[in-house]
Protein backbone atom coordinates (compact mmCIF):
# COMPACT_ATOMS: atom_id res chain seq x y z
CA UNK A 1 0.00 0.00 0.00
CA UNK A 2 1.39 3.40 -0.99
CA UNK A 3 1.85 6.19 1.61
CA UNK A 4 -1.01 8.14 0.01
CA UNK A 5 -3.38 5.18 0.31
CA UNK A 6 -2.31 4.57 3.91
CA UNK A 7 -2.96 8.21 4.74
CA UNK A 8 -6.37 8.06 3.05
CA UNK A 9 -7.25 4.91 5.01
CA UNK A 10 -6.20 6.62 8.24
CA UNK A 11 -8.40 9.65 7.70
CA UNK A 12 -11.42 7.55 6.69
CA UNK A 13 -11.05 5.66 9.98
CA UNK A 14 -10.77 8.93 11.91
CA UNK A 15 -13.87 10.34 10.16
CA UNK A 16 -15.82 7.18 11.00
CA UNK A 17 -14.66 7.26 14.62
CA UNK A 18 -15.58 10.90 15.14
CA UNK A 19 -18.96 10.43 13.44
CA UNK A 20 -19.75 7.37 15.55
CA UNK A 21 -18.82 9.17 18.77
CA UNK A 22 -20.75 12.35 17.99
CA UNK A 23 -23.85 10.58 16.69
CA UNK A 24 -23.71 8.12 19.58
CA UNK A 25 -24.19 11.02 21.96
CA UNK A 26 -26.56 13.08 19.80
CA UNK A 27 -28.97 10.20 19.20
CA UNK A 28 -29.38 10.03 22.97
CA UNK A 29 -30.02 13.76 23.07
CA UNK A 30 -32.58 13.34 20.28
CA UNK A 31 -34.54 10.65 22.10
CA UNK A 32 -32.64 7.38 22.48
CA UNK A 33 -32.03 6.13 26.04
CA UNK A 34 -29.37 7.94 28.06
CA UNK A 35 -25.82 6.71 27.39
CA UNK A 36 -27.34 4.38 24.76
CA UNK A 37 -27.48 6.53 21.66
CA UNK A 38 -25.98 3.57 19.83
CA UNK A 39 -25.95 0.07 21.33
CA UNK A 40 -26.03 -2.86 18.93
CA UNK A 41 -27.01 -5.42 21.58
CA UNK A 42 -29.78 -3.23 23.03
CA UNK A 43 -31.08 -2.52 19.52
CA UNK A 44 -31.02 -6.24 18.72
CA UNK A 45 -33.06 -7.02 21.85
CA UNK A 46 -35.51 -4.22 21.02
CA UNK A 47 -35.90 -5.41 17.43
CA UNK A 48 -36.38 -9.05 18.47
CA UNK A 49 -39.18 -7.87 20.75
CA UNK A 50 -40.79 -5.81 17.99
CA UNK A 51 -40.94 -8.97 15.86
CA UNK A 52 -42.65 -10.87 18.70
CA UNK A 53 -39.62 -13.01 19.55
CA UNK A 54 -39.93 -12.11 23.23
CA UNK A 55 -42.66 -10.58 25.40
CA UNK A 56 -40.85 -7.95 27.48
CA UNK A 57 -43.07 -4.95 26.80
CA UNK A 58 -40.28 -2.53 27.72
CA UNK A 59 -37.94 -3.85 25.02
CA UNK A 60 -39.97 -3.84 21.81
CA UNK A 61 -39.06 -1.40 19.03
CA UNK A 62 -37.66 -2.07 15.55
CA UNK A 63 -34.55 0.10 15.69
CA UNK A 64 -33.92 1.99 12.40
CA UNK A 65 -30.22 2.33 13.20
CA UNK A 66 -29.67 -1.42 12.80
CA UNK A 67 -31.36 -1.38 9.42
CA UNK A 68 -29.23 1.59 8.41
CA UNK A 69 -25.98 -0.10 9.40
CA UNK A 70 -26.61 -3.10 7.15
CA UNK A 71 -28.16 -1.27 4.19
CA UNK A 72 -25.54 1.49 4.35
CA UNK A 73 -22.79 -1.13 4.24
CA UNK A 74 -24.58 -2.84 1.33
CA UNK A 75 -24.84 0.41 -0.64
CA UNK A 76 -21.20 1.27 -0.02
CA UNK A 77 -19.96 -2.22 -0.89
CA UNK A 78 -22.02 -2.24 -4.09
CA UNK A 79 -20.88 1.25 -5.10
CA UNK A 80 -17.19 0.38 -4.66
CA UNK A 81 -17.60 -3.12 -6.15
CA UNK A 82 -16.71 -4.80 -2.89
CA UNK A 83 -19.90 -6.81 -2.41
CA UNK A 84 -19.04 -10.49 -2.70
CA UNK A 85 -20.74 -13.60 -1.42
CA UNK A 86 -18.08 -15.30 0.65
CA UNK A 87 -17.75 -17.31 3.81
CA UNK A 88 -15.58 -19.80 5.61
CA UNK A 89 -16.28 -22.85 7.71
CA UNK A 90 -18.05 -23.83 10.95
CA UNK A 91 -21.44 -22.19 10.23
CA UNK A 92 -22.99 -23.52 13.45
CA UNK A 93 -20.09 -22.05 15.43
CA UNK A 94 -20.80 -18.59 13.94
CA UNK A 95 -24.51 -18.88 14.72
CA UNK A 96 -23.82 -19.90 18.32
CA UNK A 97 -21.15 -17.21 18.66
CA UNK A 98 -23.80 -14.59 17.82
CA UNK A 99 -26.03 -15.87 20.61
CA UNK A 100 -23.25 -15.68 23.19
CA UNK A 101 -22.15 -12.26 21.96
CA UNK A 102 -25.54 -10.87 22.95
CA UNK A 103 -25.54 -12.78 26.24
CA UNK A 104 -22.21 -11.24 27.20
CA UNK A 105 -23.43 -7.78 26.22
CA UNK A 106 -26.73 -8.22 28.09
CA UNK A 107 -24.91 -9.16 31.31
CA UNK A 108 -22.76 -6.04 31.02
CA UNK A 109 -25.76 -4.01 29.72
CA UNK A 110 -24.36 -2.85 26.44
CA UNK A 111 -22.17 -3.66 23.46
CA UNK A 112 -18.57 -2.43 23.09
CA UNK A 113 -19.82 0.81 21.52
CA UNK A 114 -22.08 1.49 24.49
CA UNK A 115 -19.19 0.65 26.81
CA UNK A 116 -17.31 3.67 25.47
CA UNK A 117 -20.46 5.81 25.41
CA UNK A 118 -20.94 5.02 29.11
CA UNK A 119 -17.30 5.74 29.88
CA UNK A 120 -17.39 8.99 27.94
CA UNK A 121 -20.42 10.12 29.94
CA UNK A 122 -18.55 9.54 33.21
CA UNK A 123 -19.92 6.11 34.12
CA UNK A 124 -17.05 4.63 36.13
CA UNK A 125 -18.75 1.22 36.37
CA UNK A 126 -17.91 0.75 32.68
CA UNK A 127 -14.18 0.71 33.49
CA UNK A 128 -14.51 -2.87 34.72
CA UNK A 129 -16.14 -3.78 31.41
CA UNK A 130 -13.25 -2.16 29.54
CA UNK A 131 -10.74 -4.24 31.48
CA UNK A 132 -12.81 -7.32 30.66
CA UNK A 133 -12.98 -6.45 26.96
CA UNK A 134 -9.20 -5.96 26.80
CA UNK A 135 -8.67 -9.28 28.61
CA UNK A 136 -11.03 -11.02 26.19
CA UNK A 137 -9.27 -9.58 23.13
CA UNK A 138 -5.91 -10.68 24.54
CA UNK A 139 -7.27 -14.19 25.14
CA UNK A 140 -8.63 -14.31 21.61
CA UNK A 141 -5.25 -13.31 20.21
CA UNK A 142 -3.58 -16.05 22.21
CA UNK A 143 -6.04 -18.47 20.63
CA UNK A 144 -5.28 -17.22 17.13
CA UNK A 145 -1.58 -17.56 17.86
CA UNK A 146 -2.16 -21.17 18.88
CA UNK A 147 -3.81 -21.95 15.54
CA UNK A 148 -7.48 -21.48 16.41
CA UNK A 149 -9.47 -20.16 13.45
CA UNK A 150 -12.82 -20.66 11.80
CA UNK A 151 -11.31 -20.74 8.34
CA UNK A 152 -10.70 -17.92 5.83
CA UNK A 153 -13.63 -16.40 4.01
CA UNK A 154 -13.66 -17.81 0.48
CA UNK A 155 -15.82 -16.91 -2.53
CA UNK A 156 -19.09 -18.84 -2.66
CA UNK A 157 -21.43 -19.57 -5.53
CA UNK A 158 -24.97 -18.25 -5.52
CA UNK A 159 -26.45 -15.19 -3.86
CA UNK A 160 -26.33 -16.28 -0.22
CA UNK A 161 -24.59 -13.03 0.69
CA UNK A 162 -27.80 -11.14 -0.09
CA UNK A 163 -29.85 -13.03 2.49
CA UNK A 164 -29.19 -10.78 5.50
CA UNK A 165 -29.29 -7.48 3.52
CA UNK A 166 -32.60 -8.61 2.01
CA UNK A 167 -33.91 -9.47 5.47
CA UNK A 168 -33.03 -6.01 6.73
CA UNK A 169 -34.57 -4.46 3.63
CA UNK A 170 -37.79 -6.29 4.51
CA UNK A 171 -37.51 -4.97 8.07
CA UNK A 172 -37.33 -1.45 6.66
CA UNK A 173 -40.53 -2.05 4.70
CA UNK A 174 -42.21 -3.35 7.87
CA UNK A 175 -40.97 -0.36 9.87
CA UNK A 176 -42.44 2.07 7.36
CA UNK A 177 -45.68 0.12 6.84
CA UNK A 178 -46.19 -0.70 10.55
CA UNK A 179 -48.36 -3.82 10.16
CA UNK A 180 -50.45 -4.85 13.16
CA UNK A 181 -48.15 -7.73 14.13
CA UNK A 182 -45.19 -5.38 14.65
CA UNK A 183 -44.98 -4.40 18.33
CA UNK A 184 -43.95 -0.97 19.62
CA UNK A 185 -43.36 -0.42 23.33
CA UNK A 186 -45.35 2.33 25.00
CA UNK A 187 -43.09 2.60 28.05
CA UNK A 188 -39.58 1.62 29.08
CA UNK A 189 -36.28 2.05 27.26
CA UNK A 190 -37.66 0.86 23.89
CA UNK A 191 -40.22 3.67 23.95
CA UNK A 192 -37.32 6.15 24.04
CA UNK A 193 -36.10 6.73 20.53
CA UNK A 194 -34.98 9.47 18.19
CA UNK A 195 -37.22 10.36 15.22
CA UNK A 196 -37.40 7.48 12.74
CA UNK A 197 -35.76 9.17 9.76
CA UNK A 198 -33.07 10.77 11.93
CA UNK A 199 -32.17 7.34 13.32
CA UNK A 200 -32.31 5.71 9.88
CA UNK A 201 -30.19 8.45 8.32
CA UNK A 202 -27.58 8.18 11.07
CA UNK A 203 -27.48 4.40 10.64
CA UNK A 204 -27.08 4.63 6.86
CA UNK A 205 -24.28 7.19 7.15
CA UNK A 206 -22.43 5.12 9.74
CA UNK A 207 -22.96 1.97 7.69
CA UNK A 208 -21.29 3.59 4.69
CA UNK A 209 -18.40 4.98 6.73
CA UNK A 210 -17.85 1.75 8.65
CA UNK A 211 -17.79 -0.27 5.43
CA UNK A 212 -15.16 2.00 3.93
CA UNK A 213 -13.01 2.16 7.08
CA UNK A 214 -13.45 -1.39 8.50
CA UNK A 215 -13.89 0.29 11.90
CA UNK A 216 -14.29 -2.14 14.80
CA UNK A 217 -13.98 -1.65 18.57
CA UNK A 218 -12.36 -5.00 19.26
CA UNK A 219 -10.36 -4.67 16.05
CA UNK A 220 -8.83 -1.48 17.41
CA UNK A 221 -7.82 -3.22 20.63
CA UNK A 222 -6.54 -6.25 18.69
CA UNK A 223 -4.39 -4.14 16.40
CA UNK A 224 -3.18 -2.16 19.40
CA UNK A 225 -1.74 -5.37 20.83
CA UNK A 226 -0.26 -6.40 17.48
CA UNK A 227 0.90 -3.12 15.94
CA UNK A 228 1.00 -0.62 18.79
CA UNK A 229 0.98 3.01 17.72
CA UNK A 230 1.25 1.99 14.05
CA UNK A 231 -2.36 0.77 14.06
CA UNK A 232 -4.88 3.09 12.32
CA UNK A 233 -7.75 1.27 14.03
CA UNK A 234 -6.22 1.96 17.46
CA UNK A 235 -6.02 5.66 16.67
CA UNK A 236 -9.60 5.45 15.45
CA UNK A 237 -10.65 3.95 18.78
CA UNK A 238 -8.87 6.76 20.63
CA UNK A 239 -10.58 9.34 18.41
CA UNK A 240 -13.95 7.69 19.05
CA UNK A 241 -13.44 7.81 22.83
CA UNK A 242 -12.32 11.45 22.68
CA UNK A 243 -15.30 12.45 20.52
CA UNK A 244 -17.68 10.82 23.01
CA UNK A 245 -16.20 12.77 25.94
CA UNK A 246 -16.25 16.09 24.08
CA UNK A 247 -19.80 15.56 22.79
CA UNK A 248 -21.03 14.74 26.29
CA UNK A 249 -19.34 17.82 27.70
CA UNK A 250 -20.82 19.99 24.92
CA UNK A 251 -24.35 18.69 25.48
CA UNK A 252 -24.20 18.73 29.28
CA UNK A 253 -24.45 14.93 29.46
CA UNK A 254 -21.16 14.34 31.29
CA UNK A 255 -22.04 13.05 34.74
CA UNK A 256 -19.05 11.37 36.42
CA UNK A 257 -19.76 8.87 39.18
CA UNK A 258 -20.02 5.27 40.22
CA UNK A 259 -23.57 5.12 41.59
CA UNK A 260 -26.93 5.79 39.96
CA UNK A 261 -25.63 5.65 36.39
CA UNK A 262 -28.28 4.86 33.73
CA UNK A 263 -28.13 1.38 32.24
CA UNK A 264 -25.50 0.14 34.70
CA UNK A 265 -25.14 -2.16 37.70
CA UNK A 266 -22.57 -2.85 40.42
CA UNK A 267 -21.96 -6.58 39.84
CA UNK A 268 -18.45 -5.75 38.69
CA UNK A 269 -17.17 -9.32 38.38
CA UNK A 270 -19.95 -10.14 35.93
CA UNK A 271 -19.44 -6.91 33.99
CA UNK A 272 -15.82 -7.97 33.56
CA UNK A 273 -16.73 -11.52 32.55
CA UNK A 274 -19.52 -10.44 30.19
CA UNK A 275 -17.24 -8.12 28.24
CA UNK A 276 -14.36 -10.62 28.36
CA UNK A 277 -16.64 -13.13 26.66
CA UNK A 278 -17.59 -10.56 24.01
CA UNK A 279 -13.96 -9.61 23.37
CA UNK A 280 -12.78 -13.21 23.11
CA UNK A 281 -15.53 -14.26 20.71
CA UNK A 282 -15.16 -11.10 18.61
CA UNK A 283 -11.48 -11.77 17.93
CA UNK A 284 -12.15 -15.38 16.93
CA UNK A 285 -14.94 -14.50 14.48
CA UNK A 286 -13.39 -11.33 13.07
CA UNK A 287 -15.16 -8.41 14.70
CA UNK A 288 -17.45 -6.95 17.35
CA UNK A 289 -21.27 -7.00 17.00
CA UNK A 290 -21.22 -3.73 15.03
CA UNK A 291 -18.59 -5.09 12.65
CA UNK A 292 -20.63 -8.27 12.12
CA UNK A 293 -23.54 -6.18 10.84
CA UNK A 294 -21.26 -4.31 8.44
CA UNK A 295 -19.62 -7.51 7.15
CA UNK A 296 -23.07 -9.06 6.65
CA UNK A 297 -23.96 -6.05 4.50
CA UNK A 298 -20.86 -6.74 2.39
CA UNK A 299 -22.04 -10.28 1.59
CA UNK A 300 -20.09 -12.23 4.21
CA UNK A 301 -22.26 -15.26 5.02
CA UNK A 302 -20.30 -16.08 8.19
CA UNK A 303 -21.14 -12.66 9.57
CA UNK A 304 -24.71 -13.13 8.35
CA UNK A 305 -25.04 -16.28 10.43
CA UNK A 306 -23.59 -14.41 13.41
CA UNK A 307 -26.22 -11.68 12.95
CA UNK A 308 -29.00 -14.27 12.89
CA UNK A 309 -27.50 -15.74 16.06
CA UNK A 310 -27.51 -12.27 17.61
CA UNK A 311 -31.24 -11.94 16.90
CA UNK A 312 -31.82 -15.33 18.53
CA UNK A 313 -29.69 -14.20 21.46
CA UNK A 314 -31.71 -11.00 21.76
CA UNK A 315 -34.85 -13.08 22.12
CA UNK A 316 -33.30 -15.51 24.59
CA UNK A 317 -31.84 -12.97 27.01
CA UNK A 318 -35.27 -11.41 27.46
CA UNK A 319 -37.35 -14.60 27.40
CA UNK A 320 -35.09 -16.52 29.78
CA UNK A 321 -34.31 -13.66 32.18
CA UNK A 322 -30.61 -13.58 31.33
CA UNK A 323 -30.19 -9.81 30.95
CA UNK A 324 -28.83 -7.70 33.79
CA UNK A 325 -30.74 -4.74 35.22
CA UNK A 326 -29.80 -1.92 37.55
CA UNK A 327 -30.40 -4.40 40.39
CA UNK A 328 -27.66 -6.71 39.11
CA UNK A 329 -27.16 -9.89 37.11
CA UNK A 330 -29.72 -12.70 37.50
CA UNK A 331 -28.44 -16.16 38.30
CA UNK A 332 -29.47 -17.46 34.87
CA UNK A 333 -27.44 -14.70 33.24
CA UNK A 334 -24.37 -15.72 35.23
CA UNK A 335 -24.85 -19.34 34.22
CA UNK A 336 -25.22 -18.30 30.57
CA UNK A 337 -21.92 -16.37 30.64
CA UNK A 338 -20.14 -19.40 32.09
CA UNK A 339 -21.74 -21.53 29.37
CA UNK A 340 -20.38 -19.01 26.86
CA UNK A 341 -16.84 -19.50 28.12
CA UNK A 342 -17.32 -23.26 27.90
CA UNK A 343 -18.48 -22.81 24.29
CA UNK A 344 -15.39 -20.73 23.43
CA UNK A 345 -13.03 -23.24 25.02
CA UNK A 346 -14.63 -26.20 23.24
CA UNK A 347 -14.75 -24.29 19.97
CA UNK A 348 -11.07 -23.40 20.32
CA UNK A 349 -10.08 -27.00 20.94
CA UNK A 350 -12.13 -28.31 18.01
CA UNK A 351 -10.99 -25.66 15.54
CA UNK A 352 -7.38 -25.97 16.63
CA UNK A 353 -7.52 -29.72 15.97
CA UNK A 354 -9.01 -29.02 12.54
CA UNK A 355 -6.20 -26.61 11.67
CA UNK A 356 -3.57 -29.04 12.98
CA UNK A 357 -5.05 -31.82 10.89
N, C-alpha and C positions, 0 to 999 in steps of 0.2 A: 504494500500500500504506500502510495506517495505521501510526502509530508502534507501536501494540500488536501488530499483525501482524509488523512488522519485528523487534520485541523477541522475539516468540515464535519466529520463524525463527532468530534469533541463538542462542537458548538450545537449540533442537533441534540445531543444528549443533555447539554446544559439547558437548552430551550425547553425540552420535554420536562426536565426536573423542575425548573422554575414554574412552568405552567401547571404541573401536577400539584406542587405545593400551594400555589396561589389559589387555584380552583378548589383544592381540597378544603381550604379555609372558607372561601367565599360561598361555596355550596351550602355550608353550614349556616352562614349568615343569611343566605337566601331561603332557608327553610329546612334543610336536612338536619338530623339530630346533631347536638353539640359534640364537637370533636370527632364527628363521623361524617364530614362532608363527602368523603370517599372511603368506603370500606367494602372491599369485594365480598368478604364472607358475610357481612351483615346484609348486603344487597342480595346475595344468593339466598339467604334464609328468607328475606322478605319476598323475593320472587317465587320461591318454592311455595310459600304460603298463599300468594296470589293465585297460583295455579291449583290450589286445593290439595297440595301434597302434605300439608300439616294444618292443624286447626288452632294454632295460637293466634287469637284475634288481634294481638298487638304487633304481629310480625307478618303482615300480609299486604304487600304492595309491589307491583311489577316495576322494578327500578329502571328508568330509562337510561341511566348511566351505563349499566351492564350491556344493554343493547347497543349503545353507542360505541363502547370499546370494541366489540366484535365487528360491527359493520364498518366502523372507521378503519380498523386494521384491514378488513377485506377490501375496501375502496383503495386504500394506499397500496396494498400488495398488488392489486389488479392494475392500478395506474403505473406502477414501476415494474410491472412484469415479474413480480416476485411470488405470485400465487401459484403454488404447486401442491398437488396432492402427494403427501409423503408421510411416512411413519416408520416405526422400528419394530420392536418385538415386545412381548409380554403385555398384550392389551389388557388382560385382567388386572395386572399389577398397576397399570395407569389408572384404571377405573377405581380400584380400591384406594390408591394413593389420593385421588381427589376427595374421597369420603373422609379420609383421615386428615387431610389438609384442613377441611372445614371444622372437624372436631377439635383440632388443636387451636384454631382461631377462635372457636366458640368458647373454649375454656379460658382463653386469655381475654376474650371479648374484643375481637378485632383482628384484621389481617395485618400483614407487615406495613402496609400504607397507613392504616389507622394507628398503628404503634407509633409512627413518627408524628402523625397529627396530634396524638395525645401528648407525646413528649414536647412537641413544639408549642402546645397550649399550657405547659407547666405541670402536666400530670406526672408526678414523680413515681407513681406506681408502675408506669410503663417502662421504667429503667430496668426492672427485673426481667420484663419481657424482652428487652433489647439484649440483655446478657444471654438469655435463653436462645434467642435467634442466632446470635453470634456463635454460641456453643453448638447449635444444630448445624450451621453452615460448616463449621470446622469438622464436625463429625462426618458430614456428608463428603467433604473433601478427602478425609482419611479413607472413606469407603471407595471413592473413585480411584485413589492412589493404590488401593489394594486390588483393583480390577473389577469393581462392582459397576455394572452399567446395564441399561435396558436395551442397548443396541442402537446404532446410529440410525437416524431418520433416512430412509431410502425412498426414491420415487416409487409410486404405486400406480397401477392402472385404474381406470375408472374415475368417478367424480366423488369419491368418498370424502375428500377434503371440503366439499361444499355442504356436507350434512349439518354441521354446527352453525355455520353462517346462515344457512336456510332456516334452521330452527329459530335463530334469533331474529331473522327477518319476519317470520311468522309471529313471533312475540311482539314485534313492533306493530304489526297489523292489529293484533288483539288489543294492545295498549291504546291504539287510536280508536278502534271500534268499540271497545269496552263491552263485550258480550256479558250476559247475565251470569255466566259461570265464573267469570274473573272476579276475584275477591279483593276489596280495598278496605284496609283497616280504617276505623273511625276514631280510634284513640291509640295511644302508645307510640313507640318510636317509628313504626311504619307509617303512621298518619302524618309524620313530620317530613315534608319533602319540599324541595325547590320546585318552581313551576316546571311543567313537563318539558316544554321545548327548551328551556334553559338547561335542564339536566341532560336532555338528549344531545343538545349542541355541544355541551362540555364533554360528554362522553365521546362523541364523534371526533372532536378535535384532539382529545387525548389518545384515542385509538389510532389516529393517523400519525401523531407524533411518536407514540410508543412503537409503532411498527417500523418507522424509519430509524429510530434510535436504538431499538432493542433494549430499552430501559427495563430494569428489573431490580427490586430491592435486594433480594438474596444474591442476585448476580453481582451487584455492587460490592457486597460483603465478600463474596467468593473471589472476585478479582482483586479485592484489596489484600486478601491473604496471598494470592498467587503473584500479583504484579506490583503491589504496593502503590506508591504515588504515581506510577506509570499507567494506572488503570483509569480510562475515561469514565467507566461506570461508577467507580468509587468517587470521583469528583462530582459526578451527577448526583450521587446519593447525598454528598455533603451539601451541594447546592439545593437539593430538595429540602433537606432539614433546615437550612438557613432561611429558605423562602417561607417555610411554615412558621418559623419563629417571627419573622418580620411581618408576615400577613396577620398573625394573631395580635401582635403589638399594635399594628395599624388599625385594626378593627375593634380593639378593646377586648379581645377574647383571651388574652394571656392571663391565666389565673394559677400561679404556682402554688403547689401544695400536695400533700399526701392523702388527705382525707376529704371525702365528699366530692370527689371528681366524677363527672358524668361518664357512664359506661365503663366503670372500673370496679375492682374489688381488691381486698387485702389478703387473699390467699396467694401469697407471693411464690411459694414453691410451685403451685400449679400454673401460675402465669409463666414462670420460667420453663416448666416442662412443656406446656402447650406450645409456646413459641419455639422451643428446641425441636419439637416434633415437626413443626412447620418448616423450619430451616433445613433440617436433615432431609426431609422428603423433597423439598424444593430443589436442592442441589442434585439429588439423584434423578429427578425427572426433567431437569433443565429449566427451572424457573418458578417464581412465586405464583400465587393465584392470579394476580393481575397479568403476569407474563403468559400464563396458560391461556387466558382469554385471547390475548393478542396473537399467539401462535396458532390457536384454533382458527382465527380469522384469516390467517395466511395459508390455511389448507393442511396444517399438521394434524393428522388423525390421532396421534398419540395424545396431543394436547386436547383434542376434541373429546376423547374418552375421559381424560382427567376432568374436563368441564362437566360432562355428564355425571361423573362421580361426585363432583362438588354439589351439583343440584340434589343428588340423592342424599349427600351428607347434610345439606341445608334442611332437608325434610326430617332426617333422622334426629338431628340435635334438638329440634323442637318437639318432635313426636315422642321421643324417648327421654326427655328431660336431661339432656346432656349439657346444655349450654349454661354457662355461668351467669349470675346476676350480681347486682350490687351486694347481695347477701353472701356471695361466695360461690364455690364450685360444688355442684351436687355430687353425691357419691358415684352415680352412674357416669358422670362426666369424667371423674378421676379414673374410673375403671376403663373407660373408652380411650383415654390418653395412654394408659399402660398397654392396652391392646394395640394401639398404634405403634408404640415402640417395638412390641413383639412382631408386628407385621414388618416393620423396617428391618429388623434383625434377620428374620426368616427370608425376606426378599433379598437382602444382601448376600446371605449365604447361598441361596439358590442361583442368583445371577452371577455370583463370583464363580461358582462351579461351572456354569454354562460358558463363561469366558475362558476359564482354564481348560475346558474340554476342547 
